[in-house]
Amino acid sequence: MIHYIGLRVIAHSTEDPARVRKALDLFLLNSTDRADDDKLSESVEIIDAEGHYGNSIKIFSAQVSRKQESKALARFIRQNMSDEDVELLRSEMPDRLDDAQVFHMRFDKQAAFEGQVEMTSSSDAIAIRVKIATYPKNREKAGRIVEELFG
């Protein structure tokens, strides 16, 4: 069972924030029927921050916590991943699931802007954290849930 899915992406000062936001919206729009721009805008928190070198950055973050929306987003990600990305994810699943039962993935911002779901190892990406809920807490059960969702 998914407890929540957190999404986070940074728009650097050299990037157009609207394009970065469009890349994030690819995932958010496919988690639900949030076609209403007002509802979608309300779901994204935007923080103006300063980068390590004093450059301005915008941090966009959102959390999908409704059960149906979380499942829809996980299904969208899985259905739109390439076979190569699925194999890579399968081989790295144990390393991507942390002790807090959070499963970590990163997706290419540029590909998402173009409507594609493409995994990346770059830190300049759309970071997605899937919090897996098991009662009682059990890493093996969490691993099986991740395998069902993305394997």
TORKOL-4160 file (C-alpha; in steps of 0.2 Angstrom, whole numbers, padded with zeros to 4 digits, m for minus):
151
<pt num="1" X="0000" Y="0000" Z="0000"/>
<pt num="2" X="0006" Y="0017" Z="m0004"/>
<pt num="3" X="0005" Y="0030" Z="0010"/>
<pt num="4" X="0010" Y="0045" Z="m0001"/>
<pt num="5" X="0020" Y="0050" Z="m0016"/>
<pt num="6" X="0031" Y="0065" Z="m0015"/>
<pt num="7" X="0037" Y="0075" Z="m0030"/>
<pt num="8" X="0051" Y="0088" Z="m0030"/>
<pt num="9" X="0060" Y="0098" Z="m0044"/>
<pt num="10" X="0071" Y="0113" Z="m0044"/>
<pt num="11" X="0071" Y="0126" Z="m0057"/>
<pt num="12" X="0088" Y="0134" Z="m0058"/>
<pt num="13" X="0091" Y="0152" Z="m0063"/>
<pt num="14" X="0096" Y="0147" Z="m0080"/>
<pt num="15" X="0079" Y="0138" Z="m0083"/>
<pt num="16" X="0062" Y="0144" Z="m0087"/>
<pt num="17" X="0051" Y="0140" Z="m0071"/>
<pt num="18" X="0036" Y="0137" Z="m0082"/>
<pt num="19" X="0045" Y="0124" Z="m0092"/>
<pt num="20" X="0050" Y="0115" Z="m0076"/>
<pt num="21" X="0033" Y="0116" Z="m0069"/>
<pt num="22" X="0026" Y="0109" Z="m0085"/>
<pt num="23" X="0038" Y="0094" Z="m0083"/>
<pt num="24" X="0031" Y="0091" Z="m0065"/>
<pt num="25" X="0013" Y="0093" Z="m0071"/>
<pt num="26" X="0016" Y="0078" Z="m0082"/>
<pt num="27" X="0016" Y="0067" Z="m0067"/>
<pt num="28" X="0003" Y="0077" Z="m0057"/>
<pt num="29" X="m0010" Y="0077" Z="m0071"/>
<pt num="30" X="m0008" Y="0059" Z="m0073"/>
<pt num="31" X="m0011" Y="0055" Z="m0054"/>
<pt num="32" X="m0029" Y="0061" Z="m0055"/>
<pt num="33" X="m0042" Y="0070" Z="m0065"/>
<pt num="34" X="m0035" Y="0087" Z="m0059"/>
<pt num="35" X="m0038" Y="0095" Z="m0076"/>
<pt num="36" X="m0044" Y="0111" Z="m0067"/>
<pt num="37" X="m0029" Y="0122" Z="m0066"/>
<pt num="38" X="m0034" Y="0130" Z="m0050"/>
<pt num="39" X="m0034" Y="0113" Z="m0041"/>
<pt num="40" X="m0017" Y="0108" Z="m0049"/>
<pt num="41" X="m0009" Y="0125" Z="m0044"/>
<pt num="42" X="m0015" Y="0123" Z="m0026"/>
<pt num="43" X="m0007" Y="0106" Z="m0025"/>
<pt num="44" X="0011" Y="0113" Z="m0029"/>
<pt num="45" X="0021" Y="0122" Z="m0016"/>
<pt num="46" X="0034" Y="0134" Z="m0023"/>
<pt num="47" X="0048" Y="0140" Z="m0013"/>
<pt num="48" X="0060" Y="0154" Z="m0019"/>
<pt num="49" X="0078" Y="0149" Z="m0012"/>
<pt num="50" X="0096" Y="0153" Z="m0015"/>
<pt num="51" X="0108" Y="0140" Z="m0022"/>
<pt num="52" X="0125" Y="0136" Z="m0016"/>
<pt num="53" X="0133" Y="0150" Z="m0026"/>
<pt num="54" X="0120" Y="0163" Z="m0023"/>
<pt num="55" X="0110" Y="0160" Z="m0038"/>
<pt num="56" X="0091" Y="0160" Z="m0036"/>
<pt num="57" X="0081" Y="0144" Z="m0038"/>
<pt num="58" X="0063" Y="0139" Z="m0037"/>
<pt num="59" X="0059" Y="0123" Z="m0028"/>
<pt num="60" X="0042" Y="0115" Z="m0034"/>
<pt num="61" X="0035" Y="0101" Z="m0023"/>
<pt num="62" X="0019" Y="0092" Z="m0022"/>
<pt num="63" X="0012" Y="0077" Z="m0012"/>
<pt num="64" X="0000" Y="0064" Z="m0018"/>
<pt num="65" X="m0008" Y="0056" Z="m0003"/>
<pt num="66" X="m0025" Y="0050" Z="m0009"/>
<pt num="67" X="m0025" Y="0031" Z="m0012"/>
<pt num="68" X="m0033" Y="0032" Z="m0029"/>
<pt num="69" X="m0022" Y="0046" Z="m0035"/>
<pt num="70" X="m0006" Y="0037" Z="m0028"/>
<pt num="71" X="m0011" Y="0021" Z="m0037"/>
<pt num="72" X="m0015" Y="0031" Z="m0053"/>
<pt num="73" X="0002" Y="0040" Z="m0053"/>
<pt num="74" X="0012" Y="0023" Z="m0049"/>
<pt num="75" X="0002" Y="0015" Z="m0064"/>
<pt num="76" X="0006" Y="0030" Z="m0075"/>
<pt num="77" X="0025" Y="0029" Z="m0071"/>
<pt num="78" X="0026" Y="0010" Z="m0074"/>
<pt num="79" X="0016" Y="0010" Z="m0090"/>
<pt num="80" X="0026" Y="0024" Z="m0098"/>
<pt num="81" X="0044" Y="0018" Z="m0093"/>
<pt num="82" X="0054" Y="0010" Z="m0106"/>
<pt num="83" X="0059" Y="m0009" Z="m0104"/>
<pt num="84" X="0077" Y="m0004" Z="m0101"/>
<pt num="85" X="0071" Y="0008" Z="m0087"/>
<pt num="86" X="0061" Y="m0006" Z="m0079"/>
<pt num="87" X="0075" Y="m0018" Z="m0080"/>
<pt num="88" X="0087" Y="m0005" Z="m0072"/>
<pt num="89" X="0074" Y="m0001" Z="m0058"/>
<pt num="90" X="0072" Y="m0020" Z="m0055"/>
<pt num="91" X="0090" Y="m0022" Z="m0052"/>
<pt num="92" X="0092" Y="m0007" Z="m0041"/>
<pt num="93" X="0076" Y="m0010" Z="m0031"/>
<pt num="94" X="0084" Y="m0015" Z="m0014"/>
<pt num="95" X="0096" Y="0000" Z="m0015"/>
<pt num="96" X="0082" Y="0012" Z="m0019"/>
<pt num="97" X="0071" Y="0007" Z="m0004"/>
<pt num="98" X="0078" Y="0015" Z="0012"/>
<pt num="99" X="0075" Y="0010" Z="0030"/>
<pt num="100" X="0060" Y="0022" Z="0032"/>
<pt num="101" X="0052" Y="0012" Z="0017"/>
<pt num="102" X="0053" Y="0026" Z="0005"/>
<pt num="103" X="0057" Y="0021" Z="m0013"/>
<pt num="104" X="0067" Y="0034" Z="m0023"/>
<pt num="105" X="0066" Y="0037" Z="m0041"/>
<pt num="106" X="0073" Y="0051" Z="m0052"/>
<pt num="107" X="0066" Y="0056" Z="m0069"/>
<pt num="108" X="0073" Y="0067" Z="m0083"/>
<pt num="109" X="0066" Y="0085" Z="m0083"/>
<pt num="110" X="0068" Y="0088" Z="m0101"/>
<pt num="111" X="0060" Y="0071" Z="m0106"/>
<pt num="112" X="0045" Y="0075" Z="m0094"/>
<pt num="113" X="0043" Y="0092" Z="m0102"/>
<pt num="114" X="0042" Y="0083" Z="m0119"/>
<pt num="115" X="0029" Y="0071" Z="m0111"/>
<pt num="116" X="0040" Y="0056" Z="m0108"/>
<pt num="117" X="0044" Y="0046" Z="m0093"/>
<pt num="118" X="0063" Y="0043" Z="m0093"/>
<pt num="119" X="0074" Y="0038" Z="m0078"/>
<pt num="120" X="0090" Y="0047" Z="m0074"/>
<pt num="121" X="0104" Y="0046" Z="m0062"/>
<pt num="122" X="0107" Y="0065" Z="m0063"/>
<pt num="123" X="0103" Y="0075" Z="m0047"/>
<pt num="124" X="0095" Y="0089" Z="m0058"/>
<pt num="125" X="0079" Y="0079" Z="m0060"/>
<pt num="126" X="0061" Y="0076" Z="m0054"/>
<pt num="127" X="0064" Y="0067" Z="m0038"/>
<pt num="128" X="0049" Y="0055" Z="m0034"/>
<pt num="129" X="0048" Y="0047" Z="m0016"/>
<pt num="130" X="0035" Y="0033" Z="m0014"/>
<pt num="131" X="0032" Y="0030" Z="0005"/>
<pt num="132" X="0027" Y="0012" Z="0007"/>
<pt num="133" X="0015" Y="0008" Z="0021"/>
<pt num="134" X="0016" Y="m0009" Z="0030"/>
<pt num="135" X="0009" Y="m0014" Z="0047"/>
<pt num="136" X="0019" Y="m0018" Z="0056"/>
<pt num="137" X="0034" Y="m0010" Z="0047"/>
<pt num="138" X="0042" Y="m0023" Z="0037"/>
<pt num="139" X="0055" Y="m0020" Z="0023"/>
<pt num="140" X="0052" Y="m0037" Z="0014"/>
<pt num="141" X="0034" Y="m0033" Z="0013"/>
<pt num="142" X="0038" Y="m0016" Z="0007"/>
<pt num="143" X="0050" Y="m0023" Z="m0006"/>
<pt num="144" X="0036" Y="m0035" Z="m0013"/>
<pt num="145" X="0024" Y="m0020" Z="m0014"/>
<pt num="146" X="0037" Y="m0010" Z="m0024"/>
<pt num="147" X="0040" Y="m0025" Z="m0035"/>
<pt num="148" X="0021" Y="m0026" Z="m0039"/>
<pt num="149" X="0020" Y="m0007" Z="m0042"/>
<pt num="150" X="0035" Y="m0005" Z="m0053"/>
<pt num="151" X="0043" Y="m0022" Z="m0057"/>
